[in-house]
């Protein structure tokens, strides 16, 4: 297994070195849910998230998706602009902010009814999902948002996913292994993120999946964190290469067969 891991990493390294990156570096299309509340002011979003609940909407918004607030639930109040109109100098109506009123909203956990799109997401039988469980970590579905397709939580010992893409799972699985071997720093440390993305790209190839379809996205991700370190993506890969190899060997347990039997 060590030889195969090294061969895969060498291949990836060569792609970064040569600049052989697909021209299409658009973001992958993940089936994630964009909450209506993402359009609210930051103040209103924080007021909701501080409750520990997610996906807040008003009565009418819940009714539109055939969900209803449970009896006895307590509302969270947000601020809504109160606009008025007055005649301008040219006789046209002119709108202005007259103040704010409050509106009642409720988290999805406070409602019942038809399931939402992200609640029906089913995760495929990922290669190495049993390895995550062997390490004492559960794999669960969560709603997505604009930026996050998943996360690994040391505190909760869970890999939470808003996407059925193997590359997303492998990214968080690499974080898990990194945590078990070395412990993780808080927040999104650039080198940790580069390691996780390189690990995800390598794992796709090691287990026999077509990782090439997302290679541009992996490159873009690594490039973004490399910029924070003021280095090139190629240099970033070199910095974490040995560390990533150790993580992959830990996940694949050395001399055992690859999950696809190759």
C-alpha positions in Angstrom: 0.0 0.0 0.0 2.8 2.4 0.8 4.1 2.2 -2.8 0.6 2.9 -4.3 0.1 5.9 -2.0 3.5 7.3 -3.0 2.8 6.7 -6.7 -0.6 8.5 -6.5 0.9 11.4 -4.6 3.8 11.6 -7.1 1.3 11.8 -10.0 -0.7 14.6 -8.3 2.5 16.5 -7.5 3.6 16.3 -11.2 0.2 17.7 -12.3 0.7 20.7 -10.0 4.3 21.1 -11.0 3.5 21.1 -14.7 0.4 23.3 -14.5 -1.6 20.5 -16.1 -4.8 21.7 -14.5 -8.1 21.5 -16.4 -9.2 24.9 -17.8 -12.6 24.5 -16.2 -12.0 25.4 -12.6 -15.6 26.2 -11.8 -17.1 25.2 -8.5 -18.6 21.7 -8.4 -22.4 21.5 -8.2 -23.2 20.1 -4.9 -26.9 19.5 -4.0 -26.9 21.8 -1.0 -29.8 23.8 0.5 -29.5 27.6 0.4 -31.6 28.9 3.3 -33.9 31.9 2.7 -32.3 33.4 5.9 -28.9 33.6 4.1 -30.3 36.8 2.5 -31.1 38.4 5.9 -28.8 40.9 7.6 -25.9 39.5 9.6 -27.5 40.8 12.8 -30.7 38.8 12.1 -28.8 35.7 11.1 -26.7 35.8 14.3 -29.8 36.3 16.4 -31.2 33.1 15.0 -28.0 31.0 15.1 -27.4 32.0 18.8 -30.5 29.9 19.7 -28.7 26.8 18.5 -31.3 26.1 15.9 -31.0 26.2 12.1 -32.9 27.3 8.9 -35.3 30.0 10.3 -38.3 31.2 8.4 -41.6 33.0 9.1 -45.0 31.4 9.2 -45.8 32.2 5.6 -42.4 30.8 4.4 -43.0 27.6 6.2 -46.5 27.3 4.9 -45.2 27.6 1.3 -43.1 24.5 1.8 -45.9 22.7 3.6 -44.4 22.8 7.0 -46.1 24.2 10.1 -44.9 25.5 13.4 -45.5 23.1 16.3 -47.9 24.2 19.0 -46.2 25.9 22.0 -42.9 26.8 20.2 -41.3 30.1 21.1 -40.5 32.5 18.3 -37.2 34.2 17.6 -37.6 37.9 16.8 -35.7 39.6 14.0 -35.7 43.2 12.8 -37.5 44.1 9.6 -37.2 47.5 7.9 -40.3 49.7 7.9 -40.4 51.7 4.7 -42.5 54.7 4.0 -43.1 56.8 0.9 -43.3 60.5 0.4 -43.6 62.9 -2.5 -40.3 64.1 -3.8 -39.6 67.6 -5.2 -40.5 66.4 -8.7 -43.8 64.8 -7.5 -42.6 61.2 -7.6 -42.9 58.8 -4.7 -39.7 58.4 -2.8 -39.2 55.5 -0.3 -37.3 56.0 2.9 -36.5 54.0 6.0 -38.9 55.0 8.8 -37.6 52.5 11.4 -37.8 48.9 12.2 -40.5 46.4 13.3 -40.0 42.9 14.6 -41.1 39.7 12.9 -41.5 36.2 14.4 -39.4 33.4 12.8 -38.9 29.7 13.7 -36.2 27.2 13.1 -36.8 24.0 11.1 -36.5 22.0 14.4 -39.6 23.8 15.6 -41.7 22.8 12.6 -43.3 19.6 11.2 -44.7 18.6 7.8 -43.2 17.7 4.4 -39.5 17.0 4.4 -37.2 19.6 2.9 -34.7 18.8 0.2 -31.6 18.6 2.4 -33.5 16.4 4.8 -34.0 13.7 2.1 -30.3 13.6 1.2 -29.0 10.1 1.3 -25.3 9.4 1.6 -23.9 6.7 -0.7 -21.8 3.8 0.8 -18.6 5.8 0.7 -15.3 3.8 0.4 -13.6 4.0 3.9 -16.8 5.0 5.7 -16.3 1.9 7.9 -12.8 3.2 8.6 -14.3 6.4 10.0 -16.6 4.4 12.3 -13.6 2.2 13.4 -12.0 5.4 14.6 -15.1 6.2 16.7 -16.6 8.8 14.4 -20.2 8.9 13.1 -21.0 10.1 9.5 -24.3 12.2 9.4 -26.3 14.4 7.0 -26.6 18.2 7.6 -28.1 21.1 5.7 -25.7 23.0 3.5 -25.0 26.7 3.1 -23.1 28.9 0.7 -19.6 27.8 1.7 -19.6 24.6 3.7 -20.3 21.2 2.2 -19.3 19.4 5.4 -17.2 19.5 8.5 -15.3 17.2 10.9 -16.0 17.9 14.6 -13.4 16.7 17.2 -15.8 17.6 20.0 -18.8 15.8 18.6 -16.8 13.0 16.9 -18.8 13.4 13.7 -18.2 13.9 10.0 -21.2 16.0 8.9 -22.0 16.2 5.2 -24.3 18.2 3.0 -23.1 16.5 -0.2 -23.0 12.9 -1.5 -19.6 13.6 -3.3 -16.8 11.3 -2.3 -14.3 14.1 -2.5 -16.1 16.0 0.3 -16.2 13.0 2.5 -12.5 12.2 1.9 -11.6 15.8 2.8 -13.2 15.5 6.2 -11.9 12.0 6.6 -8.4 13.3 6.1 -9.1 15.9 8.8 -10.2 13.1 11.1 -7.0 11.1 10.5 -4.9 14.2 11.0 -6.7 14.9 14.3 -6.1 11.3 15.5 -2.4 11.4 14.5 -1.4 15.0 15.4 -4.4 16.9 16.8 -5.9 19.8 14.8 -5.6 23.5 15.3 -8.8 25.5 15.7 -10.3 27.2 12.7 -9.3 26.7 9.1 -5.5 26.5 9.3 -4.1 26.8 5.7 -1.7 23.8 6.0 -4.4 21.6 7.5 -6.8 22.6 4.7 -4.2 21.9 2.0 -3.4 18.6 3.6 -7.1 17.6 3.7 -7.7 18.6 0.1 -4.5 16.8 -1.2 -5.6 13.8 0.9 -9.1 13.9 -0.7 -7.7 14.1 -4.2 -5.3 11.2 -3.5 -8.0 9.0 -1.9 -10.2 9.4 -4.9 -7.5 7.8 -7.1 -6.3 5.3 -4.5 -9.8 3.7 -4.2 -10.3 3.7 -8.0 -12.7 6.7 -8.3 -12.6 9.3 -11.0 -11.1 12.2 -9.1 -10.2 14.0 -12.3 -13.6 15.5 -12.7 -13.0 17.6 -9.6 -9.3 18.2 -10.1 -9.8 21.8 -11.0 -11.8 22.4 -7.8 -9.1 20.7 -5.7 -6.5 23.0 -7.4 -8.6 26.1 -6.7 -9.1 25.2 -3.1 -5.4 24.6 -2.5 -4.5 27.7 -4.4 -6.7 29.8 -2.2 -5.0 28.6 1.0 -1.6 28.8 -0.6 -2.2 32.5 -1.3 -2.7 33.0 2.5 0.8 31.6 3.0 2.2 33.7 0.1 3.4 30.5 -1.7 2.5 28.7 -4.9 0.2 25.7 -4.9 3.1 23.5 -5.9 5.2 24.7 -2.9 2.1 24.2 -0.7 1.9 20.6 -1.9 5.6 20.0 -1.2 5.1 21.4 2.4 2.4 18.8 3.3 3.4 15.9 1.0 5.2 13.8 3.7 2.5 14.5 6.3 -0.3 13.6 3.9 1.4 10.4 3.0 1.5 9.4 6.7 -2.2 10.2 7.0 -3.2 8.1 4.0 -1.2 5.2 5.2 -2.9 5.5 8.6 -6.3 5.5 6.9 -5.5 2.6 4.6 -3.8 0.7 7.3 -0.5 0.0 5.6 -0.3 -3.2 3.8 -4.0 -4.0 3.6 -5.8 -4.0 0.3 -7.4 -0.8 -1.1 -11.2 -0.6 -0.4 -12.0 -1.5 -4.0 -9.8 -4.6 -3.8 -7.1 -3.2 -6.2 
